[in-house]
Amino acid sequence: MDTQRIQLFFFRVRKVLSYVSRGDFKGLKARLQALRSERAVYERTGEILPGTILKWCVMATPHTLFIGNLVAKRLRQHGWHVTVTTSVPERFDAHFYVVVCPQMFSTLPPPERRFVFQLEQSVSSRWFTQSYFKMLEHSRGVFDYALVNLEFLEKHQIVFPLVNYLPIGSDPDYAANMEPEDKIYDVLFYGDAASSPRRLKMLETLKRHFEVRHCSEVFGDAMNKEIRRAKVVINIHYYPSALLEMPRIQECLALGVPVVSEASQDQHDYPEVHQAVRFFDENDEAGMIAAVRDALENPISPEVVADAARLGWERFCFMFDRFLVGAKLLPHGRLAEGPLPLPADARRVTLSLPETITRRRSYDANRPANSVTFDGARYTPGWIGCGLSYGALAHHALRHRLPRFTVLEDDAQLPDTFEADMATVEAYLDTREGEWDVFAGLIADVHADVRVLHVEDFEGMRFVTVDKMTSTVCNIYSPRALKMLADWTPVDSDVHSNTIDRYLGSRDALRVVVALPFLVSLREELNSTLWGIGNSRYLDMIKISQRTLQEKAAAFLADTQSREGNAALTREA
């Protein structure tokens, strides 16, 4: 056993003893469960030798071939061999399999080599049998395209880290080699309507006002041709209160055709499509007629549709690569290399793992203004995934030359005065331009030898500048600090020194500004995604840190006043 593993062993023993000494057996159980989950992912993932050209097979039904081809395209871009099939292969001789709609295949690849793409809507229990849940649970990984579905799966113990959030994207090059088609249909509906009374009723209403073409059981090139002959595609839910039918919508946008869609509870999870899709309220037939008429009389431009397809592809690529990095099939630095699915001018980002859906929903219910959500990197152990997330965000901010970049974490407890306080913070930082690297909303653990460099009261708030920090709950980063974050790597696997906050806090000549009392806290009811323990464990530590800094700031001011008084006496003498 090497020195580092011995150190880690004794570190964990001390942690266990600390739980026992406090009588916190519930916290100890949660931590052990988190460690077991990480170990299970590691054992299931295994190691792929560097330079291996992987052989993948994508299995998809004819209805989901667009998604299968989307997955295959991205895999090929990484230099791997990929086949796409709509039937069960004679032999399972590929390294890995992605199975889209796995319940539709009579035979599945071996569990340790299959990733399954779960496309059913949790608003209907039709496919969610015990055997289906068991198949998901025993696969190497599960993809799901909807946050609502993740909530449902969590209730059935299909949870992170097994589950991967993978929103369905588009393909801006999908129609590049297709022959142009004349627009011969005003409106096209394709899919199953015969077994859905609500679809039939709404289509009958639509046909009284427009020429409507209905295609069913048409696939592949024939279906693509029909879609491209339409001026607009209508999307109507199969189920009441259904989720957005993203496979259909993204396929249409890839083919250059705008969509009119019935609204859904999760449509805000797909901001990239909103300019190319017109929505009408669920069950609102008059609204549907008005939306279709508007789409025909004031058509969405091809450029807007193409832009939506491009954004959908970029988001899909990032999210799929996020999975591949987390599965240790791509190098850990890959996420920082390409564009992130964020607006170029976004200066406030909230870091969140969508698969930890309870935390995500808690954040959504208390979402701060002007903050864009970033789906953080996945990795085992979790502290490396956290570091990769900050590295990718730092590269993004530097790439777009942002003068400051604010990152919130989704368990930050923000006061009611947060926006006003942040305005004061920003104004203070303006007065100290070039004299600070990080503004820290809180410091969870004050290092024993932290030095106070400056204390100043500004617009009713006290600001203290120190030379060390830990915690990234709510921080503002200058370009110098962003460069430090961008330089972080997980090569140093020492959890005691290389977590992203301890790495940053130990940089030479660091200048950290913190408000006293702290600007934010932690949401007590949530659990840490890195360590599998409740945030309540940290609250006492944060209180101690704040008190320590207040004492050090008071001592600094007293010493400063003493020195200034002595200097004045010297001048008078």
Disulfide bonds with the S-S distance in Angstrom:
none
